[in-house]
Amino acid sequence: MEAGLVIDASVAMSWCFLDESNAYSDIVLDALAEYEAYVPSIWPLEIGNVLLVAERRKRLSEADSTRFLALLKELPIHVEQEPPARMTTEILYLAREYNLSSYDASYLDLAMRKELPIATQDSALLIAARKVKVSVFSK
């Protein structure tokens, strides 16, 4: 087992928005001083989409998004690439089986494969993680 954790976009994006900041996401961020974080290949697109929507809604400026992305690059977050065949088989199966989006299922799949705890604030993903015996990150 690797010394790390899987972080989903719900946690990472709470670092961006002051009104979404909370104790759990702060604990996860602090843990990155000791742990490596892993994210599925969908993660950069999810992060980019949230930032783009926030810009369009005038919640963030383009400069704010650029600063946040620069900060993320400084963190020990590793994007794990997946072959498309796995995305449309194993990950799609997990999404169906546990009533998740295919995006959320990709985080669950990564945590299962790497035998790592998952850091998420998504209730459906938390329920699914418990069902498949993936530990939820806490410190």
ABEGO torsion letter per residue (X at the ends): XBBBBBBBAAAAAAAABAAABBAAAAAAAAAAAABBBBBBAAAAAAAAAAAAAAAAAGABBAAAAAAAAAAAAABBBBBBBBBAAAAABAAAAAAAAAGBBAAAAAAAAAAAAAGBBBBBABAAAAAAAAAAGBBBBBX
